[in-house]
Amino acid sequence: MDPITNQTMDGTALAGGAIAAALLEALFVKGALSLDESRAVLQAAMGSLAPIIRTAQGASAVRIIGDLQRGKFSAS
């Protein structure tokens, strides 16, 4: 097995985020999750980042989740 590199970790994070976003959208489109439930998932994800919010990676993740809340999963 190859040693874990920063590139591997970044790729893993990107793949996980892309899969989670696609799954959330699919569940919303199919009606399995309401808009409020979808937004609650995003809010919970944002809350889980609290311990690392002051790092560059944590701040970036919070911005990305916020973009989803203001975009595809906007309350208005």
Backbone as a printed PyTorch tensor [residue, N CA C, xyz], in Angstrom:
tensor([[[  0.8420,  -1.1710,   0.0000],
         [  0.0000,   0.0000,   0.0000],
         [  0.8920,   1.2400,   0.0000]],

        [[  0.5080,   2.2300,  -0.7840],
         [  1.2800,   3.4660,  -0.8670],
         [  1.1760,   4.2460,   0.4320]],

        [[  2.2350,   4.9800,   0.7610],
         [  2.1450,   5.8220,   1.9550],
         [  1.0940,   6.9130,   1.7440]],

        [[  0.4730,   7.3170,   2.8250],
         [ -0.5450,   8.3650,   2.7420],
         [  0.1560,   9.7020,   2.5960]],

        [[ -0.2150,  10.4220,   1.5540],
         [  0.3650,  11.7250,   1.2850],
         [ -0.7050,  12.7970,   1.4420]],

        [[ -0.2860,  14.0440,   1.4470],
         [ -1.2560,  15.1410,   1.4910],
         [ -2.1890,  15.0820,   0.2930]],

        [[ -1.6500,  14.7030,  -0.8550],
         [ -2.4820,  14.5910,  -2.0570],
         [ -3.5460,  13.5160,  -1.8720]],

        [[ -3.1850,  12.3940,  -1.2700],
         [ -4.1490,  11.3250,  -1.0070],
         [ -5.2210,  11.8010,  -0.0370]],

        [[ -4.7950,  12.4920,   1.0070],
         [ -5.7720,  12.9830,   1.9940],
         [ -6.6990,  14.0180,   1.3690]],

        [[ -6.1550,  14.9290,   0.5600],
         [ -6.9900,  15.9210,  -0.1140],
         [ -7.9760,  15.2430,  -1.0670]],

        [[ -7.4930,  14.2670,  -1.8110],
         [ -8.3680,  13.5460,  -2.7360],
         [ -9.4730,  12.8010,  -2.0150]],

        [[ -9.1410,  12.2050,  -0.8890],
         [-10.1380,  11.4980,  -0.0830],
         [-11.1990,  12.4620,   0.4280]],

        [[-10.7660,  13.6170,   0.9080],
         [-11.7110,  14.6230,   1.4020],
         [-12.6120,  15.1260,   0.2820]],

        [[-12.0410,  15.3920,  -0.8810],
         [-12.8470,  15.8610,  -2.0130],
         [-13.8480,  14.8060,  -2.4650]],

        [[-13.4080,  13.5670,  -2.5490],
         [-14.3090,  12.4840,  -2.9570],
         [-15.4450,  12.3240,  -1.9510]],

        [[-15.1110,  12.3430,  -0.6630],
         [-16.1420,  12.2080,   0.3670],
         [-17.1470,  13.3450,   0.3200]],

        [[-16.6570,  14.5590,   0.1520],
         [-17.5540,  15.7070,   0.0630],
         [-18.4490,  15.6440,  -1.1600]],

        [[-17.8820,  15.2420,  -2.2920],
         [-18.6670,  15.1430,  -3.5250],
         [-19.7490,  14.0750,  -3.4030]],

        [[-19.4050,  12.9480,  -2.8080],
         [-20.3810,  11.8690,  -2.6150],
         [-21.4830,  12.3200,  -1.6610]],

        [[-21.1150,  12.9540,  -0.5520],
         [-22.1060,  13.4040,   0.4230],
         [-23.0390,  14.4490,  -0.1870]],

        [[-22.4920,  15.3900,  -0.9610],
         [-23.3220,  16.4190,  -1.5870],
         [-24.2720,  15.8040,  -2.6120]],

        [[-23.7680,  14.8660,  -3.4050],
         [-24.6120,  14.2090,  -4.4030],
         [-25.7190,  13.3980,  -3.7320]],

        [[-25.3920,  12.7180,  -2.6530],
         [-26.3840,  11.9310,  -1.9230],
         [-27.4530,  12.8280,  -1.3040]],

        [[-27.0230,  13.9340,  -0.6920],
         [-27.9820,  14.8670,  -0.1010],
         [-28.9270,  15.4000,  -1.1710]],

        [[-28.3730,  15.7820,  -2.3100],
         [-29.2120,  16.3040,  -3.3970],
         [-30.1600,  15.2350,  -3.9300]],

        [[-29.6860,  14.0060,  -4.0920],
         [-30.5390,  12.9220,  -4.5950],
         [-31.6940,  12.6480,  -3.6260]],

        [[-31.4090,  12.6210,  -2.3440],
         [-32.4660,  12.3870,  -1.3580],
         [-33.4810,  13.5270,  -1.3510]],

        [[-33.0100,  14.7480,  -1.5450],
         [-33.9050,  15.9010,  -1.6030],
         [-34.7760,  15.8500,  -2.8610]],

        [[-34.1520,  15.6020,  -4.0010],
         [-34.8900,  15.5570,  -5.2770],
         [-35.9370,  14.4510,  -5.2660]],

        [[-35.6190,  13.3040,  -4.6740],
         [-36.5630,  12.1840,  -4.6120],
         [-37.6500,  12.3900,  -3.5550]],

        [[-37.5150,  13.4370,  -2.7570],
         [-38.5110,  13.7080,  -1.7240],
         [-38.2820,  12.9280,  -0.4420]],

        [[-37.1460,  12.2420,  -0.3420],
         [-36.8480,  11.4980,   0.8840],
         [-36.4860,  12.4440,   2.0230]],

        [[-35.9540,  13.6250,   1.6730],
         [-35.6750,  14.6750,   2.6510],
         [-36.3630,  15.9580,   2.1950]],

        [[-36.9870,  16.6400,   3.1250],
         [-37.5780,  17.9400,   2.8140],
         [-36.4670,  18.9820,   2.7580]],

        [[-36.8260,  20.1830,   2.3380],
         [-35.8600,  21.2700,   2.3310],
         [-35.3520,  21.5300,   3.7510]],

        [[-36.2570,  21.5700,   4.7070],
         [-35.8510,  21.8010,   6.1010],
         [-34.9300,  20.7000,   6.6090]],

        [[-35.2270,  19.4600,   6.2710],
         [-34.3710,  18.3430,   6.6910],
         [-33.0010,  18.4210,   6.0260]],

        [[-32.9920,  18.7860,   4.7560],
         [-31.7220,  18.9150,   4.0340],
         [-30.8750,  20.0280,   4.6530]],

        [[-31.5150,  21.1330,   4.9780],
         [-30.8060,  22.2460,   5.6100],
         [-30.3160,  21.8510,   7.0050]],

        [[-31.0860,  21.0250,   7.7040],
         [-30.6660,  20.5570,   9.0300],
         [-29.4180,  19.6750,   8.9210]],

        [[-29.3410,  18.8630,   7.8770],
         [-28.1440,  18.0430,   7.6490],
         [-26.9320,  18.9510,   7.4400]],

        [[-27.1030,  19.9800,   6.6190],
         [-26.0060,  20.9170,   6.3740],
         [-25.6140,  21.6590,   7.6490]],

        [[-26.6010,  22.0410,   8.4370],
         [-26.3170,  22.7410,   9.6910],
         [-25.5650,  21.8300,  10.6610]],

        [[-25.9610,  20.5630,  10.7250],
         [-25.2680,  19.6080,  11.5900],
         [-23.8200,  19.4060,  11.1220]],

        [[-23.6320,  19.3400,   9.8040],
         [-22.2760,  19.1980,   9.2610],
         [-21.4350,  20.4140,   9.6330]],

        [[-22.0280,  21.5920,   9.5220],
         [-21.3110,  22.8060,   9.8800],
         [-20.9580,  22.8060,  11.3700]],

        [[-21.8970,  22.3710,  12.1930],
         [-21.6550,  22.3130,  13.6290],
         [-20.5360,  21.3560,  13.9900]],

        [[-20.3930,  20.2910,  13.2240],
         [-19.3340,  19.3220,  13.5200],
         [-17.9470,  19.8920,  13.2430]],

        [[-17.8970,  20.9980,  12.5270],
         [-16.6180,  21.6290,  12.2050],
         [-16.1640,  22.6260,  13.2680]],

        [[-16.9740,  22.8310,  14.2880],
         [-16.6480,  23.8280,  15.3160],
         [-15.2370,  23.6810,  15.8940]],

        [[-14.7710,  22.4710,  16.1760],
         [-13.4230,  22.3520,  16.7600],
         [-12.2950,  22.8370,  15.8410]],

        [[-12.5580,  22.8840,  14.5320],
         [-11.4880,  23.2770,  13.6050],
         [-11.8310,  24.5330,  12.8110]],

        [[-12.8420,  25.2670,  13.2450],
         [-13.3250,  26.4260,  12.5000],
         [-12.2330,  27.4730,  12.2760]],

        [[-11.2640,  27.5470,  13.1770],
         [-10.2250,  28.5820,  13.0660],
         [ -9.0350,  28.1570,  12.2140]],

        [[ -9.0990,  26.9650,  11.6640],
         [ -8.0550,  26.5410,  10.7330],
         [ -8.4800,  26.9220,   9.3230]],

        [[ -7.5340,  26.9940,   8.4160],
         [ -7.8580,  27.3230,   7.0260],
         [ -8.8060,  26.2850,   6.4250]],

        [[ -8.5670,  25.0170,   6.7370],
         [ -9.4120,  23.9530,   6.1950],
         [-10.8220,  24.0170,   6.7730]],

        [[-10.9270,  24.2630,   8.0720],
         [-12.2430,  24.3690,   8.7050],
         [-13.0330,  25.5430,   8.1630]],

        [[-12.3830,  26.6890,   8.0230],
         [-13.0540,  27.8730,   7.4860],
         [-13.5130,  27.6340,   6.0520]],

        [[-12.6870,  26.9630,   5.2700],
         [-13.0500,  26.6460,   3.8850],
         [-14.2590,  25.7170,   3.8430]],

        [[-14.2650,  24.7070,   4.6880],
         [-15.3860,  23.7600,   4.7260],
         [-16.6750,  24.4690,   5.1150]],

        [[-16.6130,  25.3620,   6.0890],
         [-17.8050,  26.1060,   6.5120],
         [-18.3140,  26.9830,   5.3650]],

        [[-17.4050,  27.6100,   4.6230],
         [-17.8240,  28.4240,   3.4720],
         [-18.5290,  27.5710,   2.4190]],

        [[-17.9860,  26.3960,   2.1590],
         [-18.5880,  25.5120,   1.1530],
         [-19.9950,  25.0880,   1.5780]],

        [[-20.1580,  24.7120,   2.8280],
         [-21.4810,  24.3180,   3.3250],
         [-22.4330,  25.5130,   3.2770]],

        [[-21.9430,  26.6790,   3.6500],
         [-22.7590,  27.8890,   3.5710],
         [-23.2130,  28.1700,   2.1460]],

        [[-22.3330,  27.9380,   1.1780],
         [-22.7030,  28.1200,  -0.2290],
         [-23.8440,  27.1830,  -0.6200]],

        [[-23.8070,  25.9550,  -0.1290],
         [-24.9080,  25.0240,  -0.3990],
         [-26.2040,  25.5140,   0.2340]],

        [[-26.1180,  26.0310,   1.4570],
         [-27.3100,  26.5330,   2.1440],
         [-27.9060,  27.7470,   1.4200]],

        [[-27.0590,  28.5510,   0.8180],
         [-27.5350,  29.7340,   0.0870],
         [-27.8790,  29.4170,  -1.3670]],

        [[-27.4500,  28.2570,  -1.8420],
         [-27.6630,  27.8770,  -3.2440],
         [-28.7790,  26.8580,  -3.3950]],

        [[-28.3890,  25.6250,  -3.6630],
         [-29.3530,  24.5460,  -3.9350],
         [-30.3570,  24.3450,  -2.8060]],

        [[-29.9410,  24.6250,  -1.5810],
         [-30.7990,  24.3660,  -0.4370],
         [-31.2020,  25.6660,   0.2670]],

        [[-31.4300,  26.6830,  -0.5450],
         [-31.8190,  27.9910,  -0.0120],
         [-33.2410,  27.9410,   0.5470]],

        [[-33.4430,  28.6110,   1.6520],
         [-34.7600,  28.6370,   2.2750],
         [-35.7280,  29.5550,   1.5380]],

        [[-35.2150,  30.4020,   0.6720],
         [-36.1160,  31.3380,  -0.0370],
         [-36.3640,  30.9400,  -1.4630]]])
